[in-house]
Amino acid sequence: MTLEPSVKPASPRILTINGGSSSIKFALFEAGDSLERILEGSIERIGLPEATLRVKGVNQADNVSRPVTAPDHTAAVGALMDWLEEHLGHGALTAVGHRVVHGGPKYSQPQRITAAMVEELHRLRPFDPEHLPEEILLTEAFYRRFPDLPQVACFDTAFHHDLPRVARLLPIPRRYEAQGVRRYGFHGLSYEFLMGELARLAGAKAAKGRIILAHLGNGASLAAVRDGKSIDTSMSFTPTAGVPMSTRSGDLDPGLLWYLARTDKMSAKQFNEMVNFRSGLLGVSETSSDMRDLLYHETQDVRAAEAIALFCYQVKKWIGAFAAALGGVDTLVFAGGIGENAPTIRARICDGLGFFGIQLEEKRNAANEGVISTAAGRVVVRVIHTDEELVIARSVCHVLKLRAE
């Protein structure tokens, strides 16, 4: 698939960028009659000596795994752009779509990135200091290398932008709301994809019903959806809130900050570091943030067992809370790395929820089938592989009026 530098692609090519705290995930789509993913990959372990570029393509010859020098995100995306030009040729890209975690109170739709938007994102940095600075750097790096290449921002908060006011408000002094301090919710690109897939698989009526979406991965959240709209979600002003995650704590007593400030002389910055990077599964188990490791060790290590139990218990509680908010449940969807691939975790979460109609069929669940509930259960329980990159590529096509939608 390698192109000579002078060859232009017959169809628009869209690169999607999903920047994390120590990684950049990317995919390349060709927008012909439909969107075709022709490459995907990542640069992992940014900031460490052993940073690696990995690429998987539709052809075996496109597969790559090689070390790169990536002391920071700017260097990492530079290495990616070098590889793209080397592999595809100069001018092969039509547009770039970026996942931007936080859109603040202003951004509720995918939009083309402009200088004014970048200025606004800089102002929003205090809302999400873990993600926004790196995401801004990525957009700026592409602009410096390819100043004429259109870029589109796709906001992870957009799906929840119009939460009912009662679900948006934080019970703190009202003056902070004027500063944009409210419940936002995240994983919106994943939830948008899941709702589209649910409509495709089960029909428009099911997609308009009472739905709980559970995106369970390194980051984990749930959303309550009715009539196709988010009415509540477990994450809040930041992605740290809600259920325990790989290294994030989820919800905590706010008084804990004051307690640790007095007893451990912990600063606000140290507290933020703890709840985002040293808590959750890692904090409780003291060994691993990876659910697969914990499941392997749970029979020998009570700490691993307790971390798993806490995760499942908290997810179960949120399902119960959202069933109340929705007035019942018609569909429960599991997605994300844990939600899609850990039948044991799904079974433990759903155990005891038969009283409002959730009943798993053991063999279907063990096989990770698309529908894992029993025929007799009132709630249809599904496993859907989420695809944030495809949502980004579709959004780029829509914003820039390219051929594929």
C-alpha positions as CSV (number, residue, x, y, z in Angstrom):
1,M,0.0,0.0,0.0
2,T,3.0,2.3,0.2
3,L,2.6,5.3,-2.2
4,E,5.1,7.3,-4.1
5,P,5.2,10.9,-2.8
6,S,3.6,12.3,-6.0
7,V,0.6,10.0,-5.9
8,K,-2.6,11.4,-4.5
9,P,-5.2,9.0,-3.0
10,A,-8.3,8.5,-5.1
11,S,-10.6,8.9,-2.1
12,P,-10.3,11.3,0.9
13,R,-8.1,9.9,3.7
14,I,-8.8,10.8,7.3
15,L,-6.4,10.3,10.2
16,T,-8.0,10.0,13.7
17,I,-5.9,10.9,16.7
18,N,-6.8,9.8,20.3
19,G,-4.2,11.1,22.7
20,G,-3.8,9.7,26.2
21,S,-1.6,10.6,29.1
22,S,1.3,8.4,27.9
23,S,0.1,7.2,24.4
24,I,-1.3,8.3,21.1
25,K,-3.8,5.9,19.3
26,F,-4.5,6.6,15.7
27,A,-6.3,5.1,12.7
28,L,-6.4,5.9,9.0
29,F,-9.7,5.7,7.1
30,E,-10.4,6.0,3.4
31,A,-13.7,7.7,2.7
32,G,-15.1,6.2,-0.5
33,D,-18.7,4.9,-0.7
34,S,-18.2,4.0,2.9
35,L,-15.5,4.5,5.5
36,E,-12.8,1.8,5.3
37,R,-10.1,1.5,8.1
38,I,-6.8,0.8,6.3
39,L,-4.4,1.4,9.2
40,E,-4.5,1.6,13.0
41,G,-1.8,1.8,15.6
42,S,-0.4,3.6,18.6
43,I,2.7,5.1,20.1
44,E,2.9,3.8,23.6
45,R,5.1,4.6,26.7
46,I,5.6,8.3,25.7
47,G,8.1,9.9,28.1
48,L,10.0,6.6,28.6
49,P,13.1,5.4,26.8
50,E,11.3,2.4,25.3
51,A,8.6,4.2,23.4
52,T,7.2,2.1,20.6
53,L,5.4,2.8,17.3
54,R,3.0,0.0,16.4
55,V,1.0,-0.1,13.2
56,K,-1.4,-2.8,11.9
57,G,-2.7,-2.5,8.4
58,V,-5.1,-4.4,6.1
59,N,-2.0,-5.9,4.4
60,Q,0.6,-7.8,6.3
61,A,3.4,-5.7,4.8
62,D,1.9,-2.6,6.5
63,N,2.4,-4.1,10.0
64,V,5.2,-2.2,11.9
65,S,6.6,-2.3,15.4
66,R,9.7,-0.2,16.0
67,P,11.2,2.0,18.8
68,V,10.9,5.8,18.5
69,T,12.3,8.7,20.5
70,A,9.3,10.2,22.2
71,P,10.2,12.2,25.4
72,D,6.8,14.0,25.1
73,H,3.7,14.2,23.0
74,T,5.1,16.7,20.5
75,A,8.0,14.4,19.7
76,A,5.7,11.4,19.6
77,V,3.4,13.0,17.1
78,G,6.4,14.1,15.1
79,A,7.6,10.5,14.8
80,L,4.1,9.5,13.7
81,M,4.0,12.3,11.0
82,D,7.4,11.2,9.8
83,W,6.2,7.6,9.5
84,L,3.0,8.7,7.7
85,E,4.9,10.8,5.1
86,E,7.5,8.0,4.6
87,H,4.8,5.3,4.2
88,L,2.0,7.2,2.4
89,G,3.8,10.1,0.7
90,H,3.5,13.8,1.2
91,G,0.0,15.2,0.8
92,A,-1.8,11.8,1.3
93,L,-4.0,13.0,4.1
94,T,-7.2,14.9,3.6
95,A,-8.0,15.8,7.2
96,V,-7.3,14.9,10.8
97,G,-9.9,14.3,13.5
98,H,-9.0,14.6,17.2
99,R,-10.7,13.2,20.2
100,V,-10.8,16.1,22.7
101,V,-11.8,14.9,26.1
102,H,-13.4,18.2,27.5
103,G,-15.5,20.7,25.5
104,G,-16.5,22.7,28.5
105,P,-19.8,24.5,28.4
106,K,-19.3,25.8,24.9
107,Y,-18.6,22.9,22.5
108,S,-21.5,20.4,21.9
109,Q,-20.8,19.4,18.3
110,P,-17.7,18.3,16.3
111,Q,-16.1,21.5,14.8
112,R,-13.3,22.4,12.6
113,I,-10.3,23.6,14.7
114,T,-9.5,27.3,14.3
115,A,-7.1,29.6,16.1
116,A,-10.1,30.9,18.1
117,M,-10.9,27.4,19.2
118,V,-7.4,26.7,20.3
119,E,-7.4,29.8,22.4
120,E,-10.7,28.7,24.0
121,L,-9.2,25.2,24.7
122,H,-6.2,26.9,26.4
123,R,-8.7,28.7,28.7
124,L,-10.4,25.3,29.4
125,R,-7.2,23.6,30.5
126,P,-8.0,23.9,34.2
127,F,-11.1,21.8,33.6
128,D,-9.0,18.9,32.4
129,P,-5.3,19.2,33.2
130,E,-4.7,15.5,32.6
131,H,-5.8,15.5,28.9
132,L,-6.3,19.0,27.4
133,P,-2.7,20.2,27.4
134,E,-1.5,17.2,25.4
135,E,-4.5,17.3,23.1
136,I,-3.8,21.0,22.3
137,L,-0.1,20.1,21.6
138,L,-1.2,17.5,19.1
139,T,-3.4,19.9,17.1
140,E,-0.6,22.5,17.1
141,A,2.0,20.0,16.0
142,F,-0.1,19.0,13.0
143,Y,-0.7,22.7,12.2
144,R,3.0,23.4,12.2
145,R,3.8,20.5,9.9
146,F,0.7,20.7,7.6
147,P,-0.7,24.2,7.9
148,D,-3.3,23.7,5.2
149,L,-4.5,20.3,6.5
150,P,-8.1,20.7,8.0
151,Q,-8.4,19.4,11.6
152,V,-11.6,18.6,13.4
153,A,-12.2,18.4,17.2
154,C,-14.6,15.7,18.4
155,F,-15.6,16.3,22.0
156,D,-16.0,13.5,24.5
157,T,-18.4,15.6,26.6
158,A,-20.7,16.4,23.7
159,F,-23.0,13.4,24.1
160,H,-24.0,14.6,27.6
161,H,-24.1,18.3,26.8
162,D,-27.8,18.6,27.2
163,L,-28.2,16.6,30.4
164,P,-31.4,17.5,32.3
165,R,-30.6,20.4,34.6
166,V,-31.1,18.3,37.8
167,A,-28.4,15.9,36.5
168,R,-26.1,18.8,35.6
169,L,-26.1,20.7,38.8
170,L,-23.4,20.3,41.5
171,P,-24.6,21.0,45.0
172,I,-22.0,23.7,45.7
173,P,-22.4,27.5,45.8
174,R,-24.3,28.6,42.8
175,R,-21.7,31.2,41.7
176,Y,-19.4,28.4,40.4
177,E,-21.9,27.3,37.9
178,A,-21.4,30.7,36.1
179,Q,-17.7,29.6,35.7
180,G,-18.8,26.4,33.9
181,V,-18.5,24.1,37.0
182,R,-21.1,21.5,36.4
183,R,-21.4,17.8,35.7
184,Y,-20.3,17.1,32.2
185,G,-19.8,13.3,31.7
186,F,-17.3,11.7,29.3
187,H,-16.9,8.6,27.0
188,G,-19.3,10.4,24.7
189,L,-17.7,9.2,21.5
190,S,-18.1,5.6,22.7
191,Y,-21.7,6.2,23.7
192,E,-22.5,7.8,20.4
193,F,-21.2,4.7,18.6
194,L,-23.0,2.3,20.9
195,M,-26.3,4.0,20.3
196,G,-25.8,3.9,16.6
197,E,-25.0,0.2,16.7
198,L,-27.9,-0.5,19.0
199,A,-30.3,1.1,16.4
200,R,-28.6,-0.9,13.7
201,L,-28.8,-4.2,15.6
202,A,-32.1,-3.9,17.4
203,G,-34.0,-1.3,15.6
204,A,-35.0,2.3,16.2
205,K,-37.6,1.4,18.8
206,A,-35.0,-0.3,21.0
207,A,-32.7,2.7,20.6
208,K,-35.5,5.0,21.9
209,G,-36.1,2.9,24.9
210,R,-34.6,3.0,28.5
211,I,-31.0,2.1,28.1
212,I,-28.0,1.8,30.4
213,L,-24.6,1.9,28.6
214,A,-21.6,0.6,30.6
215,H,-18.2,1.6,29.1
216,L,-15.9,-0.5,31.2
217,G,-12.2,-0.2,30.4
218,N,-9.1,1.5,32.0
219,G,-11.5,4.4,32.3
220,A,-15.0,3.3,33.2
221,S,-18.4,5.0,33.3
222,L,-22.1,4.4,32.8
223,A,-24.7,6.4,31.1
224,A,-28.5,6.4,31.3
225,V,-30.2,7.1,28.0
226,R,-33.8,7.6,27.2
227,D,-35.3,8.6,23.8
228,G,-31.8,8.5,22.4
229,K,-30.5,11.2,24.8
230,S,-28.3,11.0,27.9
231,I,-30.2,11.8,31.0
232,D,-27.4,11.0,33.5
233,T,-23.9,9.6,33.7
234,S,-21.5,8.5,36.4
235,M,-18.5,10.7,35.5
236,S,-19.0,14.3,36.6
237,F,-17.0,17.6,36.3
238,T,-13.9,15.4,35.6
239,P,-13.4,11.8,34.5
240,T,-12.2,10.9,38.0
241,A,-15.8,10.6,39.3
242,G,-18.1,7.6,39.3
243,V,-17.1,4.0,39.6
244,P,-13.5,2.8,40.5
245,M,-11.3,2.5,37.5
246,S,-7.9,1.1,36.7
247,T,-6.0,3.9,38.6
248,R,-8.8,6.4,39.2
249,S,-10.7,6.3,42.5
250,G,-14.2,7.1,41.3
251,D,-16.5,8.9,43.8
252,L,-15.0,9.8,47.2
253,D,-16.0,11.7,50.3
254,P,-14.9,15.3,49.7
255,G,-13.8,15.5,53.3
256,L,-11.0,13.0,52.6
257,L,-8.9,15.8,51.1
258,W,-9.1,17.9,54.3
259,Y,-8.4,14.8,56.4
260,L,-5.3,13.9,54.4
261,A,-4.1,17.5,54.3
262,R,-4.1,17.5,58.1
263,T,-2.8,14.0,58.8
264,D,-0.4,13.5,55.8
265,K,0.3,17.1,54.9
266,M,-1.0,16.2,51.4
267,S,-1.4,19.1,49.0
268,A,-4.2,19.4,46.5
269,K,-1.8,18.5,43.7
270,Q,-0.7,15.3,45.6
271,F,-4.3,14.4,46.2
272,N,-5.1,14.8,42.5
273,E,-2.1,12.6,41.7
274,M,-3.3,10.0,44.1
275,V,-6.9,9.8,43.0
276,N,-6.1,9.8,39.3
277,F,-2.9,7.6,39.1
278,R,-2.6,5.5,42.2
279,S,-6.1,4.6,43.2
280,G,-8.9,2.4,41.8
281,L,-7.9,-1.2,41.0
282,L,-4.2,-0.4,41.5
283,G,-4.7,1.3,44.8
284,V,-6.9,-1.5,46.4
285,S,-4.9,-4.4,45.0
286,E,-1.5,-2.8,45.5
287,T,-0.3,-4.9,42.5
288,S,-2.0,-4.2,39.2
289,S,-4.4,-1.8,37.4
290,D,-5.2,-4.6,34.9
291,M,-8.3,-6.6,35.5
292,R,-6.8,-9.6,33.7
293,D,-4.0,-9.7,36.2
294,L,-6.4,-9.4,39.1
295,L,-8.6,-12.2,37.9
296,Y,-5.6,-14.4,37.6
297,H,-4.4,-13.7,41.1
298,E,-7.7,-13.3,43.0
299,T,-7.7,-16.8,44.5
300,Q,-4.3,-16.3,46.0
301,D,-4.4,-12.6,46.8
302,V,-7.2,-11.2,48.9
303,R,-6.3,-7.7,47.8
304,A,-6.9,-8.6,44.1
305,A,-10.2,-10.2,45.1
306,E,-11.3,-7.2,47.0
307,A,-10.4,-4.8,44.1
308,I,-12.5,-6.9,41.7
309,A,-15.4,-7.1,44.2
310,L,-15.4,-3.4,44.8
311,F,-15.4,-2.6,41.0
312,C,-18.3,-5.0,40.4
313,Y,-20.3,-3.8,43.4
314,Q,-20.0,-0.1,42.4
315,V,-21.0,-0.8,38.8
316,K,-24.0,-2.8,40.0
317,K,-25.0,0.1,42.3
318,W,-24.9,2.6,39.3
319,I,-27.0,0.2,37.2
320,G,-29.6,0.2,40.0
321,A,-29.4,4.0,40.4
322,F,-29.9,4.5,36.7
323,A,-32.8,2.0,36.6
324,A,-34.5,4.3,39.1
325,A,-33.7,7.4,37.1
326,L,-35.0,5.8,33.9
327,G,-38.1,4.3,35.5
328,G,-37.0,0.8,34.5
329,V,-34.5,-0.7,32.0
330,D,-35.1,-2.2,28.5
331,T,-31.5,-2.7,27.4
332,L,-28.1,-2.9,29.1
333,V,-25.0,-2.6,26.9
334,F,-21.5,-3.6,28.0
335,A,-18.5,-2.2,26.1
336,G,-14.9,-1.3,26.6
337,G,-11.9,-3.6,27.2
338,I,-13.5,-5.1,30.4
339,G,-17.1,-4.9,29.3
340,E,-16.4,-6.6,26.0
341,N,-13.9,-9.3,27.1
342,A,-14.5,-10.2,30.8
343,P,-17.5,-12.5,31.1
344,T,-16.7,-13.2,34.7
345,I,-17.0,-9.5,35.5
346,R,-20.2,-9.1,33.6
347,A,-21.7,-12.1,35.5
348,R,-20.7,-10.7,38.9
349,I,-22.1,-7.3,38.0
350,C,-25.4,-8.7,36.9
351,D,-25.7,-11.3,39.7
352,G,-28.7,-10.3,41.9
353,L,-30.2,-8.0,39.4
354,G,-32.9,-10.4,38.4
355,F,-35.5,-8.5,40.4
356,F,-35.7,-5.9,37.7
357,G,-35.3,-8.3,34.8
358,I,-31.5,-8.8,34.2
359,Q,-30.7,-12.5,33.7
360,L,-27.6,-13.6,31.9
361,E,-27.4,-16.8,29.8
362,E,-24.2,-18.5,31.0
363,K,-23.0,-20.0,27.8
364,R,-23.7,-16.9,25.7
365,N,-22.0,-14.7,28.3
366,A,-18.9,-17.0,28.4
367,A,-18.7,-16.8,24.6
368,N,-18.9,-13.0,24.5
369,E,-21.9,-13.2,22.2
370,G,-23.8,-10.1,21.1
371,V,-26.8,-10.9,23.2
372,I,-26.0,-12.5,26.6
373,S,-29.3,-12.3,28.3
374,T,-31.9,-15.2,28.6
375,A,-35.0,-15.2,26.4
376,A,-37.1,-14.9,29.6
377,G,-35.3,-11.9,31.0
378,R,-37.2,-8.6,30.6
379,V,-33.9,-6.7,30.0
380,V,-31.9,-7.4,26.8
381,V,-28.2,-7.4,27.8
382,R,-25.8,-6.9,24.9
383,V,-22.1,-6.8,24.3
384,I,-21.0,-4.3,21.7
385,H,-17.5,-3.6,20.5
386,T,-17.1,0.2,20.7
387,D,-15.3,2.2,18.0
388,E,-14.4,5.8,19.0
389,E,-12.1,6.1,15.9
390,L,-15.0,5.4,13.5
391,V,-17.1,8.0,15.2
392,I,-14.3,10.6,14.8
393,A,-13.9,9.7,11.1
394,R,-17.6,10.0,10.5
395,S,-17.7,13.4,12.3
396,V,-14.8,14.7,10.1
397,C,-16.7,13.6,7.0
398,H,-19.8,15.4,8.2
399,V,-18.1,18.6,9.2
400,L,-16.0,18.9,6.1
401,K,-18.7,17.5,3.8
402,L,-16.6,14.7,2.5
403,R,-18.2,11.8,0.6
404,A,-18.7,9.2,3.3
405,E,-21.1,9.7,6.2
